[in-house]
């Protein structure tokens, strides 16, 4: 099969290679997917670059955890009728060496999610890591119907999914974005209200939208930078569900968090409970079908340009998802 891989960590153009690898075959309980589109997430870049202290668990890695395609073979114990089924896949390169930047990928059958015909491959191909993270951030601490939920970094990959599933779950959703010109996009993506952080006074403006009532939970992109704001807006017993931070070892205001009985939930996509993954997959697929979740596609490149694709994702100016046509 045609594939991209790296044998050592480092910059994209220095370590990514493209060539032929043996076709994989599914083991018991697995399916093989002929990949049409491969999604790229910052977590894929981190594994390749060695960010966050990560090391290579395998001598060779085919990158990317997310993708879309068609099942063309199944292992023992998997219903043969799944052959020919259109699917999106997640966790393809989680505790496994070979992800979706290849003509074929093999995943546990439950990680290949049926994809209705009216959802474009490029929308589903990058859904797994950010979408499941978003769903976990919103629902890990219970239903949100009638609750006030803040989604920070609302136009990012996780943020867009969080807006969609929180609104579908019946929450009153308040988004934060960086600039005033992004407010409209956040509202279109599912927020009831949106606040640009460039305008300052973020906590005051959020509470204006709630009529002064504190919020119930925050899906947090920048744990370190937004702690003060979150302490101002959260109710006693509220939740910060965070999946990223700027400072790797931020200072924690222990007593203010303790006095408010705040739950801080730290999230890492590779190790969510399988029941949570499956619930997220079902709801995210429904959101795609309904049109409640749509990602702008900033670039769609061939596999041969994987290094360029990784560089585009590394650039914060890239507006939208970058995907590879396999």
Secondary structure, 3 states (H helix, E strand, C coil): CEEEEECCCCCHHHHCEEEECCCCCCCCCEEEEEEEEEECCHHHHHHHHCHHHCCCCCCCEECCCEEEEEEEEECCCCCHHHCCCEEEECCCCCCCCECCCECEEEEEHHHEEECCCCCCHHHHCCCHHHHHHHHHHHHCCCCCCCCEEEECCCCCHHHHHHHHHHHHCCCEEEEEECCHHHHHHHHHCCCCEEEEHHHCCHHHHHHHHCCCCCEEEEEECCCCCCHHHHHHHEEEEEEEEECCCCCCCCCCCHHHHHHCCCEEEECCHHHCCHHHHHHHHHHHHHHHHHCCCCCCEEEEEEHHHHHHHHHHHHCCCCCCEEEEEC
